[in-house]
Amino acid sequence: MFDMRSSAIMDDYIDELEENAAEKALADIKDIYHMSFRHPTGFYESNVRVSNSGTEVTDGGYSGPVYGPWLEGVGSRNATTRFKGYHAFRIAAEKVQREIEAMGYRLFDTNYQDRF
């Protein structure tokens, strides 16, 4: 208990929980796109992925498609067009926030409880 093993276990737990949350958010975002896109080409969706750090979902930013803010509904064009955005990132983030506690309990029970 006092030899820092528990600290290392908790670090692993937190990292895995963050990665699981990012993967869940990515799946939720893609589900929203599949339900919403009328004529999908797959290009924008292929640029939406979990970052190399494994803890955030991104569309590539400046190196990816430039119409990401418009699709999300936060671009300057949204104020001047009828299209108000899909809000997929926002919806997915809210959903993960509601479910993160239960995800954490499940992960701890299945992978980490026996390590203490």
RODREN-660895 format. One line per 5 residues: for each residue x, y, z of N, C-alpha, C. Coordinates in steps of 0.02 Angstrom, whole numbers. Atoms other than C-alpha are relative to their C-alpha. Layout:
% residues N
X/Y/Z/X/Y/Z/X/Y/Z | ...
***
This chain:
% residues 116
41/-59/0/0/0/0/43/63/0 | -40/-60/-7/139/121/42/63/0/-43 | -61/3/42/269/71/-89/-12/27/-70 | 15/-35/62/192/174/-230/-31/-45/-54 | 33/42/49/116/23/-319/-71/23/-13
69/-22/9/-58/89/-287/-4/63/-42 | -2/-60/41/-11/255/-364/8/-18/-74 | -10/22/69/50/168/-522/-63/-33/-28 | 62/33/21/-109/63/-529/-53/52/-16 | 50/-53/11/-218/219/-513/17/41/-62
-20/-35/62/-117/306/-650/-23/-40/-61 | 22/43/55/-150/157/-764/-76/2/-8 | 73/-2/0/-334/160/-716/-25/65/-32 | 22/-64/27/-353/345/-754/14/5/-75 | -17/-1/71/-263/328/-921/-49/-42/-40
46/44/36/-373/182/-972/-70/28/-2 | 67/-30/-1/-532/271/-918/-4/58/-50 | -1/-55/48/-484/425/-1019/-2/-25/-72 | 0/29/67/-447/318/-1172/-68/-29/-17 | 67/28/11/-613/226/-1152/-52/54/-13
47/-56/10/-706/391/-1137/9/31/-69 | -13/-28/67/-623/457/-1295/-28/-46/-54 | 26/48/49/-667/298/-1391/-77/1/0 | 74/-4/-5/-848/310/-1328/-25/63/-34 | 20/-63/32/-858/492/-1382/6/-5/-75
-9/8/73/-789/448/-1554/-56/-42/-29 | 54/42/24/-918/310/-1574/-66/39/-1 | 61/-40/-2/-1057/430/-1522/-1/52/-55 | -5/-50/54/-997/564/-1644/-15/-32/-67 | 11/34/64/-993/441/-1787/-72/-24/-7
71/18/3/-1167/378/-1741/-43/59/-20 | 37/-61/17/-1232/556/-1751/9/15/-74 | -12/-13/71/-1150/578/-1921/-38/-50/-44 | 34/50/41/-1222/415/-1986/-75/13/-2 | 71/-16/-2/-1396/470/-1933/-16/66/-37
13/-68/24/-1376/649/-1998/22/14/-71 | -26/-17/66/-1272/654/-2156/-46/-28/-54 | 45/22/54/-1382/646/-2310/38/-34/-56 | -40/27/54/-1247/613/-2440/72/-5/23 | -67/3/-28/-1093/557/-2345/52/-23/-52
-55/21/43/-929/548/-2439/51/-40/40 | -47/35/-43/-833/481/-2290/63/39/14 | -62/-37/-9/-697/612/-2305/5/33/68 | -3/-34/-65/-740/717/-2153/1/-51/57 | 4/51/-53/-786/566/-2048/67/-36/8
-64/35/-5/-619/485/-2089/53/42/35 | -47/-44/-35/-530/637/-2015/-17/8/74 | 19/-3/-70/-624/625/-1850/27/-62/33 | -32/57/-32/-520/516/-1736/24/19/69 | -30/-12/-65/-447/497/-1563/72/22/-12
-67/-27/9/-286/598/-1550/53/-51/21 | -56/44/-17/-115/517/-1528/7/-9/76 | -3/6/-73/-125/553/-1341/-52/-49/26 | 51/48/-19/-279/442/-1337/-53/28/46 | 47/-28/-48/-378/563/-1231/-47/52/-29
47/-49/28/-466/681/-1352/-17/-20/-71 | 24/13/68/-567/670/-1511/8/65/-39 | -13/-59/41/-518/788/-1651/-18/-14/-72 | 12/8/72/-558/819/-1833/61/21/-41 | -61/-18/35/-381/866/-1875/16/74/5
-12/-72/-7/-401/1052/-1842/21/32/-66 | -23/-35/59/-305/1159/-1964/29/-47/-53 | -28/46/49/-223/1008/-2044/-54/-44/-31 | 54/40/27/-392/925/-2074/-48/43/-40 | 50/-38/37/-551/982/-2160/-15/66/34
11/-67/-27/-583/1167/-2139/-73/13/16 | 71/-11/-12/-771/1146/-2129/-24/-33/64 | 19/30/-64/-769/1060/-1958/-41/46/44 | 41/-45/-41/-830/1215/-1863/-70/11/-28 | 65/-9/31/-971/1238/-1988/-44/-61/14
39/60/-13/-1026/1056/-1968/-20/-5/74 | 16/3/-71/-1018/1072/-1779/-51/54/20 | 47/-53/-14/-1118/1234/-1783/30/59/36 | -34/-55/-34/-988/1352/-1713/39/45/-48 | -35/-40/49/-922/1427/-1874/-36/65/-15
30/-65/16/-953/1604/-1935/-55/-8/-53 | 52/10/52/-1054/1535/-2082/-67/-21/29 | 63/24/-29/-1183/1459/-1965/-47/58/17 | 42/-57/-15/-1245/1633/-1920/-35/27/-62 | 27/-29/61/-1280/1675/-2102/-36/-52/-44
35/51/39/-1353/1509/-2164/-53/-33/43 | 52/37/-38/-1501/1401/-2116/30/-57/40 | -30/58/-33/-1385/1259/-2066/32/22/66 | -25/-19/-67/-1352/1272/-1879/48/-52/29 | -50/48/-22/-1237/1121/-1866/-30/-63/30
22/64/-29/-1247/943/-1802/13/-3/75 | -18/-2/-71/-1170/981/-1631/22/-69/25 | -19/69/-17/-1099/804/-1632/51/-3/56 | -51/1/-53/-946/843/-1526/-31/20/67 | 32/-23/-62/-1051/937/-1398/-46/-53/29
46/52/-22/-1183/801/-1388/39/-59/29 | -39/56/-23/-1052/665/-1371/35/15/66 | -33/-19/-63/-958/760/-1235/-49/-1/58 | 51/0/-53/-1118/785/-1135/-19/-72/19 | 19/69/-12/-1162/601/-1154/55/-36/40
-55/32/-37/-989/544/-1096/3/26/71 | 0/-27/-68/-999/661/-947/-54/-32/43 | 53/33/-38/-1163/582/-895/18/-72/17 | -13/72/-7/-1093/406/-915/69/-16/30 | -69/14/-19/-913/426/-854/5/-34/68
-3/30/-66/-948/379/-674/-15/-75/-4 | 16/70/8/-1031/215/-722/55/-36/-39 | -56/30/37/-891/182/-848/58/-13/47 | -55/7/-48/-764/209/-709/-11/-58/47 | 15/56/-45/-851/89/-591/8/-67/-35
-6/63/37/-863/-46/-725/73/-17/-14 | -71/12/15/-681/-25/-775/37/-22/62 | -35/18/-62/-621/-31/-595/-19/-71/22 | 23/67/-21/-727/-185/-555/29/-55/-43 | -22/53/44/-671/-281/-708/76/-6/-6
-72/2/14/-487/-233/-724/46/18/58 | -46/-27/-49/-420/-153/-566/-13/-20/72 | 16/15/-69/-508/-210/-408/45/-53/29 | -42/54/-25/-404/-368/-392/73/18/5 | -71/-21/-1/-241/-272/-411/19/33/66
-16/-33/-64/-255/-191/-239/6/-52/55
***
